[in-house]
Amino acid sequence: ENDLLVKKLSESASRRSPVNLKKTLYTLVGSIVCRTGLGTNLHECEFVDEDSVVDLVNQSELLTTTSMFSDLFPGRIGELMDWISSQKKRFESAFSELDTFFQNILDDHLKPERTKLESFDVIDVMVDMMRKQEKDGGSFKLTTDHLKGMISDIFLAGVSTSAMTLIWGM
């Protein structure tokens, strides 16, 4: 991953074109987290553009930091204010984009034709646990929503904190 970063920066330097360092570092950290934590190669990924990692992280920050009127005024009045201010639409759009990304990662791991690597990643282990629980039938069963929550934690925590630390250090 670092070699790809150096190559990209060298090409930009030879063309004398400016580099968005924030976007570049988010892409670097995102590709490392996706490859090591989620078993997905971000550069060969069909469902997300490698340059949109910063947008995905910004969408998650929007979801966690935005206060909606319905949080302050429960009931129909808050919902009406959210609808008038278009906050509900922005919130649902951001959630949908993130949920689609996490669902695509999970779907990639659920494919029967997927080749098993020598070392399983976290998602492979959790998918195996989910399948075993379906067969055994216990009181607690992992669902795809649980797995998407774990994917979200791994991706967003890994990318956001690491990239911001690198940016701050620069």
C-alpha positions in Angstrom: 0.0 0.0 0.0 2.8 2.4 0.8 4.5 1.6 -2.5 1.2 2.6 -4.3 1.2 5.8 -2.3 4.8 6.7 -3.2 4.1 5.8 -6.9 1.0 8.1 -6.9 2.9 11.0 -5.3 5.9 10.5 -7.6 3.6 10.7 -10.7 1.9 13.8 -9.3 5.3 15.4 -8.7 6.6 14.6 -12.2 3.4 16.2 -13.6 3.8 19.1 -11.2 0.2 18.7 -10.1 -1.0 19.5 -6.6 -1.9 16.7 -4.3 -4.8 16.7 -1.8 -2.9 15.2 1.1 -6.0 14.6 3.2 -7.6 12.6 0.5 -4.4 10.7 -0.2 -3.9 9.8 3.4 -7.5 8.7 3.9 -7.1 6.5 0.8 -3.9 5.0 2.1 -5.3 4.2 5.6 -8.6 3.1 4.1 -6.9 0.6 1.8 -4.8 -0.7 4.7 -7.8 -1.2 6.9 -9.9 -2.8 4.2 -7.1 -5.2 3.3 -6.1 -6.2 6.8 -9.3 -5.9 8.7 -12.0 -6.6 6.1 -10.2 -8.8 3.5 -11.1 -6.4 0.7 -8.7 -4.9 -1.7 -9.9 -1.3 -2.0 -7.9 -0.7 -5.3 -9.7 -3.7 -7.0 -13.1 -3.1 -5.3 -16.1 -3.0 -7.6 -18.5 -1.3 -5.3 -16.5 1.7 -4.0 -14.1 4.1 -5.6 -10.8 4.3 -3.6 -10.9 8.1 -3.7 -14.3 8.1 -2.0 -13.0 6.9 1.4 -12.9 10.4 2.8 -16.5 10.9 1.7 -17.6 7.7 3.5 -15.9 8.8 6.7 -17.4 12.3 6.4 -20.8 10.7 5.9 -20.3 8.8 9.2 -19.3 11.9 11.0 -22.4 13.6 9.7 -24.5 10.9 11.1 -22.9 11.0 14.6 -22.5 14.8 15.0 -25.8 16.1 13.5 -28.6 16.9 16.0 -32.0 16.5 14.5 -35.1 18.4 15.7 -36.8 15.1 16.4 -34.0 14.5 19.0 -35.0 17.6 20.8 -38.7 17.6 20.2 -39.9 14.0 20.1 -43.1 13.4 18.2 -44.7 14.9 15.2 -43.4 18.4 15.7 -39.8 17.3 15.6 -40.4 15.1 12.6 -42.1 18.0 10.8 -39.2 20.3 11.5 -36.7 17.6 10.2 -38.8 17.2 7.1 -39.0 21.0 6.5 -35.3 21.5 7.0 -34.4 18.4 4.8 -32.3 17.0 7.7 -34.2 13.7 7.5 -33.4 13.4 3.8 -29.7 14.1 4.3 -29.5 11.7 7.2 -31.2 8.9 5.3 -29.0 9.5 2.3 -25.8 9.4 4.3 -27.0 6.2 6.2 -28.0 4.6 2.9 -24.5 5.2 1.3 -22.7 3.8 4.3 -25.1 0.8 4.7 -24.6 0.0 1.0 -20.8 0.0 1.4 -21.0 -2.3 4.4 -23.6 -4.6 2.8 -21.3 -5.0 -0.3 -18.4 -6.0 1.9 -20.6 -8.5 3.7 -22.0 -9.8 0.4 -18.5 -10.3 -0.9 -17.7 -12.5 2.1 -21.0 -14.4 1.7 -20.4 -15.5 -1.9 -20.1 -19.2 -2.1 -17.5 -19.0 -4.9 -15.3 -16.7 -2.8 -11.8 -18.3 -2.4 -10.8 -18.9 1.2 -7.4 -17.3 2.0 -4.9 -19.1 4.2 -5.7 -16.7 7.0 -9.2 -15.7 7.7 -10.1 -12.1 8.3 -12.5 -11.0 11.1 -15.5 -11.0 8.7 -14.8 -14.6 7.6 -14.7 -15.7 11.2 -18.0 -13.9 12.0 -19.7 -15.3 8.9 -18.6 -18.8 10.0 -20.0 -18.2 13.5 -23.3 -17.0 12.0 -23.6 -20.1 9.8 -22.8 -22.4 12.7 -25.4 -20.7 14.9 -28.0 -21.2 12.1 -27.3 -24.9 12.1 -27.1 -25.4 15.9 -30.0 -23.1 16.8 -29.1 -21.4 20.0 -30.7 -18.6 22.0 -28.5 -15.9 20.5 -28.0 -15.6 16.7 -25.7 -13.3 14.9 -27.5 -11.5 12.0 -26.2 -9.5 9.1 -27.0 -6.3 11.0 -24.6 -7.4 13.7 -21.9 -8.1 11.1 -22.5 -4.7 9.4 -22.1 -3.0 12.8 -18.8 -4.7 13.3 -17.7 -3.8 9.8 -18.7 -0.2 10.5 -16.7 -0.2 13.7 -13.6 -1.7 12.1 -13.6 0.5 9.0 -14.6 3.9 10.6 -12.6 3.6 13.7 -9.5 2.4 11.8 -9.7 4.9 9.0 -10.8 8.0 10.9 -8.4 7.9 13.8 -5.4 6.8 11.8 -5.8 9.3 9.0 -6.5 12.2 11.3 -3.4 11.3 13.3 -1.3 11.3 10.2 -2.8 14.6 9.0 -2.3 16.2 12.4 1.3 15.0 12.4 2.0 16.5 9.0 
